[in-house]
Amino acid sequence: MDAGTGRQDMMNGRGKKQLSRLELVLEHIKQRIADGSLRPGDQLPPELELARELGLSRTPVREAVKVLAAAGVLIVKHGHGTFVSAGAQASLGQLLLFEIYMKDTTPQKLMEVRLLFERACAELAAQRRTEADLAEMRACIERLRPLAGADPIDFDATVEADLAFHRAIYRAAKNELVETLANFVLTMVSGWLRRSHAHGGLADTVRLHEIMYTMIETRNSGGAREAYGAEVNMEHFRRILEQMGAREDEADRG
């Protein structure tokens, strides 16, 4: 099955589930490594070429590369390209195990993991952010605002814009290790974010991003307000997920 056919099957619902654009790219790259068509040391096709092959924009390709690099599957050599790491197969196994844990987790556990990274990154970003970092965060908010009010809503686009805002905060923390770990966790919960958006959680997302932005812009390095901003976001996320679970339980009983 070629990439185009596989993508169409998933989008038409003939696969096990409808994958997001990010998940489609992740699955495509992971499958090529698993079947040996991409081996350790091989260079991935250029971003634009891979996007065209899958019939997608460059954004999910770029995000997928970040995830797989964070997981140790890929190595990004700036100015040279992206390569399959020597330990790609082992890293894929660890990534699969983590994905299984994430699928079986609870909203409470998910909220706790995200809160650890959101609080730390918000605090560091408040101390270290630059004007360029603020501009990037502001651009992400303005990108999400019209998407949140659209009818119908493109949930793939809202998730991508939501993820971009949080990753801008991670970059502003100026700690590559923290950024890498936070990005990995965020991407693993992206499916939950999509479900949150689809179940009404999008209404407050822009407002809550504004709170996070203000905490960082005002350089409140004491940590209390930055942590509060992160906790507001996570409490909102937890509440939406619990509501989703209650609705699904009711539907199952019906």
C-alpha positions in Angstrom: 0.0 0.0 0.0 1.5 3.3 -1.0 1.5 6.5 1.1 -1.4 8.1 -0.7 -3.7 5.1 -0.5 -2.9 4.6 3.2 -3.6 8.2 4.0 -6.9 8.1 2.1 -8.0 4.9 3.9 -7.3 6.5 7.2 -9.1 9.7 6.4 -12.1 7.8 5.0 -12.4 5.8 8.2 -11.4 2.5 6.7 -8.4 2.2 9.1 -8.6 1.6 12.8 -9.2 5.3 13.5 -9.1 8.6 11.8 -5.6 9.9 12.3 -4.6 13.6 12.7 -2.2 15.1 10.1 0.6 14.9 12.7 -0.2 11.2 13.4 -0.2 10.4 9.7 3.3 11.7 9.3 4.5 9.9 12.4 3.1 6.6 11.3 4.5 7.0 7.8 8.1 7.6 9.0 7.9 5.0 11.7 6.6 2.4 9.1 9.4 3.2 6.7 12.0 2.6 9.5 10.3 -0.5 10.6 10.1 -2.1 7.2 13.7 -1.2 6.4 13.2 1.3 3.6 14.8 3.9 5.9 17.9 2.5 7.7 20.2 4.0 10.4 22.2 6.7 8.8 19.8 7.3 5.9 18.6 10.8 5.3 14.9 11.6 5.2 13.5 13.3 2.1 13.3 17.1 2.4 10.4 18.5 4.4 8.6 19.8 1.3 9.0 16.6 -0.6 7.7 14.5 2.3 4.7 16.9 2.7 3.9 16.6 -1.0 4.2 12.8 -0.9 1.6 12.6 1.9 -0.6 15.4 0.5 -0.1 17.5 3.6 1.3 20.9 4.5 4.8 21.2 5.9 3.6 22.0 9.4 2.7 18.4 10.5 5.9 17.1 8.9 8.0 19.6 10.9 6.2 18.7 14.1 6.6 14.9 13.4 10.3 15.3 12.9 10.5 17.2 16.3 8.7 14.4 18.0 10.9 11.6 16.5 14.0 13.6 17.2 13.0 14.0 20.8 12.4 10.3 21.0 15.9 9.5 19.6 14.5 8.0 16.4 15.8 10.9 14.2 18.8 13.2 14.3 18.5 16.7 12.9 21.7 18.2 11.6 21.0 21.8 10.9 22.2 22.8 7.5 22.6 19.1 6.5 19.3 17.4 6.9 17.5 14.9 9.1 18.8 11.4 9.5 17.7 8.1 11.0 19.6 7.5 14.3 21.8 4.5 14.9 19.4 3.4 17.7 16.2 4.1 15.8 14.7 0.6 16.2 15.2 0.6 20.0 13.9 4.1 20.3 10.8 3.1 18.3 10.2 0.3 20.8 10.4 2.8 23.7 8.1 5.2 21.8 5.5 2.5 21.2 5.6 1.5 24.9 5.0 5.1 25.9 2.2 5.5 23.4 0.5 2.4 24.9 0.8 3.9 28.4 -0.7 7.2 27.1 -3.6 5.5 25.5 -4.5 3.7 28.7 -3.9 6.6 31.1 -6.5 8.6 33.0 -7.3 12.4 32.6 -5.9 13.0 36.1 -2.6 11.3 35.3 -2.4 13.1 32.0 -3.0 16.4 33.6 -0.3 15.8 36.2 2.4 15.0 33.6 1.5 18.0 31.5 1.4 20.3 34.6 5.0 19.4 35.5 6.3 20.6 32.2 3.9 23.5 31.7 4.8 25.0 35.1 8.5 24.6 34.6 8.6 25.9 31.1 6.3 28.9 31.9 8.6 29.9 34.9 11.8 29.6 32.9 10.2 31.4 29.9 9.2 34.3 32.2 12.8 34.7 33.2 14.5 34.2 29.8 12.0 35.1 27.0 13.1 37.5 24.3 11.0 39.9 22.3 11.2 37.4 19.4 9.8 34.7 21.7 6.9 37.0 22.7 6.2 37.8 19.0 6.1 34.1 18.2 3.6 33.4 21.1 1.5 36.3 20.0 1.5 35.0 16.4 0.3 31.6 17.6 -2.6 33.2 19.6 -3.7 35.3 16.6 -3.5 32.2 14.4 -5.7 30.2 16.7 -8.3 33.0 17.3 -10.1 32.8 13.9 -9.8 29.1 13.8 -11.6 28.8 17.2 -14.5 30.9 15.8 -14.8 29.2 12.4 -17.9 27.3 11.3 -17.2 24.5 10.7 -14.1 24.1 12.8 -11.0 22.5 11.4 -9.8 20.6 14.5 -6.6 19.5 12.8 -5.8 23.2 12.4 -6.8 24.2 15.9 -4.7 21.4 17.4 -1.6 22.4 15.4 -2.1 26.1 16.4 -2.6 25.0 20.1 0.6 22.9 20.0 2.6 25.7 18.3 1.8 28.1 21.2 3.0 25.7 23.9 6.1 24.8 21.9 6.9 28.5 21.6 6.8 28.7 25.4 9.1 25.7 25.6 11.6 27.3 23.3 11.5 30.5 25.3 12.7 28.5 28.4 16.1 28.3 26.7 16.8 24.8 28.0 17.1 22.3 25.2 16.6 19.2 27.4 13.5 20.6 29.1 12.2 21.7 25.7 12.8 18.2 24.2 11.0 16.4 27.0 8.1 18.8 27.1 7.7 18.5 23.4 7.6 14.8 23.6 5.0 14.7 26.3 2.9 17.4 24.5 2.9 15.4 21.2 1.9 12.2 23.0 -1.2 14.0 24.4 -2.1 15.7 21.1 -4.9 13.2 20.5 -6.4 14.2 23.9 -6.1 17.8 22.9 -8.1 17.1 19.7 -10.8 15.4 21.7 -10.9 18.3 24.1 -11.4 20.8 21.3 -14.1 18.6 19.7 -16.0 18.4 23.0 -16.3 22.1 23.6 -12.9 22.8 25.1 -11.9 25.2 22.4 -14.1 28.0 23.6 -11.7 29.0 26.5 -8.4 28.1 24.9 -7.6 31.5 23.4 -8.4 33.2 26.6 -6.2 30.8 28.6 -3.4 31.3 26.1 -3.7 35.0 26.8 -3.2 34.4 30.5 -0.1 32.4 29.9 1.2 35.0 27.5 0.7 37.8 30.1 2.5 35.8 32.8 5.5 35.4 30.6 5.4 39.0 29.2 5.5 40.6 32.6 8.6 38.6 33.7 7.1 37.4 37.0 10.1 35.2 37.8 8.8 34.5 41.3 6.9 31.6 39.8 3.5 31.9 41.5 1.7 33.6 38.7 3.4 31.6 36.0 2.5 28.4 37.8 -1.1 29.6 38.3 -1.4 30.3 34.6 -0.2 26.8 33.8 -2.6 25.3 36.4 -5.5 27.2 35.0 -4.8 25.6 31.6 -4.4 22.2 33.1 -7.5 22.4 35.3 -9.4 23.4 32.2 -8.0 20.5 30.3 -8.7 18.1 33.1 -12.3 19.3 33.5 -13.0 18.9 29.8 -11.5 15.3 29.7 -13.7 14.3 32.7 -16.8 15.7 31.0 -15.8 13.7 27.9 -15.5 10.6 29.9 -18.9 11.1 31.6 -20.5 11.6 28.2 -18.9 8.5 26.7 -20.0 6.4 29.8 -23.5 7.7 29.4 -23.5 6.9 25.7 -22.3 3.3 26.5 -25.1 2.8 29.0 -27.6 4.1 26.5 
